[in-house]
Amino acid sequence: MDMSTAIKGDNVKLSADKKSVILIDQTKLPNSLEYITVQTARQLFDAICQLKVRGAPAIGIAAAYGIYVLARQIEADNYEDFLIEFRRQTDFINSSRPTAVNLSWALNRMEKLVVGNSDKSKSEIIALLEQESISIHEEDIAMCQAISEHGLTLLRDGDGILTHCNAGPLATSKYGTALGPLLLGKERGMEFRVFADETRPLLQGARLTTYELFHAGIDVTLICDNMASLVMKNGWINACFIGCDRVAANGDTANKIGSSGVAILARHYGIPFYVLGPTSTIDMNCQSGDDIEIELRDPGEIAEKFFVQPMAPAGVKCYNPAFDVTDHSLITGIVTEKGICRPPYSESLAALFK
């Protein structure tokens, strides 16, 4: 199979028999394009936790399809027993990654449907869950298109863009969020020069962002994370585009570790720094970045992963947070499917939900 198909939004889908979820295993990219089949709660939990499916919107889509597949398997003679088991499954899946809000958002949306249809039969509820999961996927495609359109208004032909982590089709559906304007602009004949941070320690920028942009024919240059300052100083960067895993009500944004450092550098060099993501990633119940739980991951990802042999002494302590929080004061604009929000974010973000 041509690996370029991975940039066409085919990374998460329901199987033809509706008994499983089919995912691109992103841990295998860029060297091979492999699909995995998810049928059980443990398989879905592991796929999310082990980053086989990653990117906040893609996690939400996978969770929606996954909980529908799991609901089909519930053996219950009455609604009360069905709801108890359904909630047990959603709680388990929701615990797989704590920072990205789209996971809980999608699961809560599916649970709300079950709770609101207590008068219906199990088969009717299952049918509604299927349609809701499909709707979540279709809405994400439409949101990515809209975000890409809004984001493209911030760019000029020939601009240099710095990205961090991966927020393209693999992380969402179709165009993606932070990479969406670049892919859409390319379709319309625009040219960009993209500098992609490798994004240590899991190398999402190296493995995934360059993979997507290269196959799309976009001029992309891979750099180590600690080279961002130099390429900015050289005048090669006109804007920074990143995705987001959770946006607080005041605009503080959690994204892949290293994002806040990029924002600080961008402020120093006078470069606009934009966050791109759907409104489902905005958590209005979270007042600030201080309220966002930061996931801590296996120390081995720093010292051992991707190396032939360990690159640190055995037993050395490692600190491996998956995300950091960029202060709202460093963000030039937050691009959503409903438009571009500007400071003060406590007002502009709230307006999105009125």
C-alpha positions in Angstrom: 0.0 0.0 0.0 1.3 3.5 -0.9 2.3 5.1 2.4 1.0 8.5 1.1 -2.6 7.2 1.8 -1.8 7.9 5.5 -2.2 11.7 4.9 -5.7 11.3 3.5 -7.6 11.1 6.7 -7.9 7.3 6.8 -6.2 6.8 10.1 -9.3 5.9 12.2 -12.3 4.0 10.9 -15.0 1.6 11.8 -14.7 -1.9 10.3 -17.1 -3.0 7.6 -18.8 -5.4 10.0 -18.9 -2.7 12.8 -17.3 -5.1 15.3 -13.9 -3.4 15.5 -12.0 -0.1 15.0 -9.2 0.0 12.5 -6.3 2.3 13.2 -3.0 3.2 11.6 -0.3 2.3 14.1 1.5 5.6 14.3 4.4 4.0 16.2 5.4 2.2 13.1 5.7 5.3 10.9 7.5 6.5 8.9 9.1 3.2 8.0 6.0 1.1 7.5 2.3 1.7 7.2 0.5 -0.8 9.4 -3.1 -1.1 10.5 -4.3 -2.6 13.8 -7.7 -3.9 14.7 -9.2 -2.9 18.1 -12.0 -5.0 19.5 -11.6 -5.0 23.3 -11.4 -2.4 26.0 -7.8 -3.3 26.8 -6.8 -3.1 23.1 -8.4 0.4 22.9 -6.8 1.5 26.2 -3.4 0.3 25.0 -3.7 1.9 21.6 -4.3 5.3 23.1 -1.9 4.9 26.0 0.9 3.6 23.8 0.3 6.3 21.2 -0.7 4.0 18.4 -3.4 6.5 17.9 -2.5 10.0 19.0 -3.5 13.6 18.5 -6.4 14.9 20.6 -9.1 14.9 17.8 -8.0 11.4 16.6 -8.1 10.1 20.1 -11.7 11.4 20.4 -12.8 9.7 17.2 -11.2 6.4 18.2 -12.8 6.6 21.6 -16.2 7.2 20.1 -16.0 4.4 17.6 -14.4 2.2 20.3 -17.1 2.7 22.9 -19.7 1.9 20.3 -17.9 -1.4 19.5 -17.7 -2.2 23.2 -21.4 -1.3 23.8 -22.3 -3.9 21.1 -20.6 -6.5 23.3 -22.4 -5.7 26.5 -24.6 -8.5 27.7 -27.4 -7.0 29.8 -31.1 -7.9 30.1 -32.2 -4.4 31.2 -31.2 -0.7 30.8 -29.8 -0.3 34.3 -27.3 -3.1 33.9 -26.4 -1.9 30.4 -25.7 1.6 31.8 -23.5 0.3 34.6 -21.3 -1.7 32.3 -21.2 1.1 29.7 -20.0 3.6 32.4 -17.4 1.1 33.6 -16.0 0.8 30.1 -16.0 4.6 29.5 -14.2 5.2 32.8 -11.6 2.7 31.9 -10.9 4.1 28.5 -11.0 7.7 29.8 -8.1 6.8 32.2 -5.8 6.0 29.3 -4.5 9.6 28.9 -5.4 12.4 31.3 -4.4 15.6 29.4 -6.1 15.6 26.0 -9.7 16.8 26.7 -11.1 15.3 23.4 -11.0 11.8 25.0 -13.3 12.7 27.8 -15.4 15.0 25.5 -16.2 12.2 23.1 -16.9 9.6 25.8 -19.1 12.1 27.7 -21.0 12.8 24.5 -21.6 9.1 24.0 -22.6 8.5 27.6 -25.0 11.5 27.5 -26.8 9.8 24.6 -27.2 6.6 26.6 -28.5 8.4 29.6 -30.9 10.4 27.5 -32.5 7.4 25.9 -33.4 5.2 28.9 -36.8 4.5 27.4 -35.3 2.8 24.3 -34.3 -0.8 23.8 -30.7 -1.9 23.8 -30.7 -2.3 20.0 -32.1 1.2 19.5 -29.4 2.7 21.8 -26.7 0.8 20.0 -28.0 2.2 16.7 -27.9 5.7 18.2 -24.3 5.2 19.4 -23.2 4.2 16.0 -24.7 7.3 14.4 -23.2 9.5 17.1 -19.7 8.1 16.6 -20.0 8.6 12.8 -21.2 12.2 13.5 -18.2 12.9 15.7 -15.9 11.8 12.9 -17.8 13.7 10.2 -17.9 16.8 12.4 -14.1 16.6 12.9 -13.5 16.5 9.1 -15.7 19.6 8.7 -13.9 21.3 11.6 -10.5 20.6 10.2 -11.6 22.1 6.9 -12.9 25.3 8.6 -9.8 25.6 10.8 -7.6 25.2 7.7 -9.5 28.0 5.9 -9.2 30.4 8.9 -5.6 29.5 9.4 -4.7 30.1 5.8 -5.7 33.7 6.1 -2.7 34.2 8.5 -0.2 33.0 5.8 1.3 34.5 2.7 2.8 32.6 -0.2 6.4 31.8 0.5 6.1 32.1 4.3 8.4 30.1 6.6 6.5 28.2 9.3 7.8 26.4 12.4 5.8 23.5 13.8 6.1 21.4 16.9 4.9 17.8 17.3 2.3 16.7 14.9 -1.2 18.1 14.2 -1.9 16.9 10.7 -4.3 14.3 9.2 -2.8 11.5 11.3 -3.7 13.4 14.5 -7.2 14.4 13.4 -9.0 13.7 10.1 -8.3 14.9 6.6 -6.3 18.2 6.7 -5.5 18.3 10.4 -5.3 21.5 12.5 -1.9 23.1 12.7 -0.8 21.5 9.4 -4.2 22.0 7.8 -3.6 25.5 6.4 -0.3 24.4 4.9 -1.9 21.4 3.1 -4.9 23.5 2.0 -2.6 26.2 0.8 -0.5 23.7 -1.2 -3.7 22.5 -2.9 -4.4 26.1 -4.0 -0.9 26.6 -5.4 0.8 28.3 -2.5 4.3 27.4 -1.4 5.6 27.3 2.1 9.0 26.6 3.8 8.3 24.5 6.9 10.8 23.8 9.7 9.6 20.9 11.8 10.9 20.4 15.3 11.8 16.7 15.8 9.8 16.8 19.1 11.8 14.8 21.6 11.5 12.2 23.1 8.9 10.5 20.9 9.9 12.3 17.6 6.4 13.0 16.4 7.7 15.9 14.3 10.4 13.8 12.7 8.4 10.6 12.2 5.0 12.1 11.4 5.0 15.8 10.5 7.8 15.5 8.0 6.2 12.3 6.7 2.9 14.1 6.0 4.4 17.2 4.5 7.0 15.4 2.4 4.3 13.2 0.8 2.2 16.3 0.2 5.0 17.9 -1.7 5.6 20.7 0.8 9.2 22.0 1.4 9.9 20.7 4.9 13.2 20.8 6.8 13.7 18.7 9.9 15.4 20.3 12.9 16.3 19.3 16.4 14.2 21.0 19.0 17.2 23.0 20.3 17.7 24.5 16.8 14.4 26.5 16.8 16.1 29.7 18.2 18.7 29.8 15.5 16.2 29.4 12.6 14.1 32.2 14.1 17.2 34.4 14.5 18.1 33.7 10.9 14.8 35.2 9.8 13.5 32.0 8.3 10.3 31.9 10.4 7.3 34.1 9.7 4.9 32.3 12.1 4.7 29.3 14.5 1.7 26.9 14.2 1.0 24.3 16.8 -2.0 22.1 17.7 -3.4 21.7 21.2 -4.6 19.0 23.6 -6.5 21.2 26.0 -7.2 25.0 26.1 -8.2 26.5 29.4 -10.9 29.2 29.6 -8.2 31.9 29.9 -6.3 30.7 26.8 -3.5 28.8 28.5 -2.8 25.9 26.2 -1.5 22.4 26.9 0.4 20.9 24.0 3.3 18.5 23.4 6.3 19.1 25.7 8.4 21.9 24.3 5.6 24.0 22.9 5.9 26.7 25.6 9.6 27.0 24.8 8.8 27.7 21.2 6.3 30.3 22.3 8.9 32.0 24.5 11.4 32.1 21.6 8.8 33.4 19.2 8.0 36.3 21.6 11.7 37.1 21.9 12.1 37.3 18.1 8.8 39.0 17.4 7.2 36.1 15.6 3.5 35.4 15.8 2.6 32.2 17.7 -0.7 30.5 16.8 -2.6 27.6 18.4 -5.0 25.7 16.1 -7.7 23.3 17.3 -11.4 22.6 17.4 -13.7 24.0 20.0 -14.0 20.5 21.4 -10.4 21.0 22.7 -11.4 24.1 24.7 -12.3 23.2 28.3 -14.3 26.1 29.7 -14.5 24.2 33.0 -10.8 24.5 33.3 -10.0 28.1 34.5 -6.3 28.1 33.7 -3.3 26.0 32.8 -2.7 25.4 36.5 -5.8 23.2 36.5 -4.5 20.9 33.7 -3.2 17.6 34.7 0.1 16.8 33.0 0.7 13.2 32.0 4.0 11.7 33.1 5.3 9.0 30.9 7.8 6.1 31.0 11.4 7.4 31.7 12.6 4.9 29.1 11.2 7.0 26.3 14.0 9.5 27.1 16.9 7.2 27.8 16.3 4.2 25.6 13.6 4.5 23.0 14.8 4.7 19.3 18.4 4.0 20.4 20.2 0.8 19.7 21.5 0.9 23.3 20.6 3.1 26.3 22.0 6.7 26.0 22.0 7.3 29.7 23.5 5.5 32.7 21.4 2.7 34.0 19.3 3.9 37.0 19.6 7.6 36.3 16.5 9.5 37.1 14.4 10.8 34.2 11.6 13.4 34.2 9.3 12.8 31.2 6.2 15.0 31.1 4.2 14.5 27.9 3.0 18.1 27.8 3.6 21.6 29.0 1.4 24.6 29.2 1.9 27.8 27.1 0.8 30.9 28.9 -2.0 32.7 27.1 0.1 35.9 27.1 2.4 34.3 24.6 -0.3 33.3 22.2 -1.1 35.6 19.2 -4.3 33.9 18.3 -6.3 30.6 18.8 -7.7 29.4 15.5 -10.9 27.3 15.8 -13.5 26.2 13.3 -15.6 29.2 14.3 -13.0 31.7 13.7 -9.8 33.2 15.2 -9.9 34.2 18.8 -7.7 37.1 20.0 -6.8 38.3 23.5 -8.4 38.7 26.0 -9.1 35.0 25.6 -11.4 34.8 28.7 -13.8 36.9 26.5 -13.2 35.6 23.0 -13.2 31.9 23.9 -16.4 32.3 26.0 -18.0 34.0 23.0 -17.6 30.8 21.0 -20.0 29.0 23.2 -22.8 31.6 23.4 
